Amino acid sequence: LFQVIARAGIASRRKAEELIIEGLVKVNGQKIVVPQHQVTAGQDKIVVDGKELPRTTELWYFAVNKPKGYLCASAPSKDGTSRLIFELFEEWMETVWRRKYPDPRAVPPRLFTVGRLDVASTGLIFVTNDGMWAQSVQHPSAGITKEYVVTCSAEPTRRQLETIAAGCEVDGAFVTPVAVAPVKDMGQKTRLRIVVAEGRNREVRTMVAAAGLDVMTLKRVRIGGYRLPRELGLGQIVSLKPHEVRRISDKGAQANNATINPYFTGV
């Protein structure tokens, strides 16, 4: 039971166990307090803290090219100026998913983002309904790095590059990037490629700001072994094939996709 709840993205496996023990979970109308209680996903009615889990057992994995102004959250901003990333899935829900599940009683999958991108950033983010996979990808033990292209307010000096590479404090912890390098293609002297492993909130922006530079644009182009497809336009989504899902956490694929030549630190 606790694994089904975790896979649905309601909570981590540990938190799912706590919810069950606290008596907040019912199966087919009966309160269950044993986390290892056997259930059949897609058949048994499972209610967690008053909310029924979707009975759709199919797992979905998407790559999204997030535009600026979209929140990676389940609730809109208080001022109402930002849109939710899940609005990008409305057409998919009405066409692809509804054609596959035409029964009006069918409950759409509960989608959520794997990690976040702040509202002003663009680029690659994964969306899924597989909670256990999402946790495995985000856990530090996975060793998954993320690559960003940053447009700065001015061409970084060598000293500023050294400052970024040396790291800084973010959210109470000192972090350093895996690699930093200027982007020299097409004469873009104000652009940098930065690879990080921590994934803390606004980590890249904080490191660049610590070097005395303003971030004009920030785009995530790679997570693990998966690179944002060039043909995937802003606001577009693509369903990932099984081999693409595996590539994300494949260390060999990650190394092959790390096209950045480290300027100060080694990948």
Beta strands, then each sheet from edge to edge (+ up, - down):
strand 1: 25-27
strand 2: 30-31
strand 3: 46-48
strand 4: 51-52
strand 5: 61-66
strand 6: 70-71
strand 7: 83-84
strand 8: 112-114
strand 9: 122-128
strand 10: 146-152
strand 11: 168-170
strand 12: 173-175
strand 13: 179-182
strand 14: 191-196
strand 15: 215-223
strand 16: 226-227
strand 17: 237-239
sheet 1: 2+ 1- 3+ 4-
sheet 2: 8+ 9- 5+ 17-
sheet 3: 6+ 7+
sheet 4: 8+ 9- 15- 10+ 14- 13+
sheet 5: 8+ 9- 15- 16+
sheet 6: 11+ 12-
end
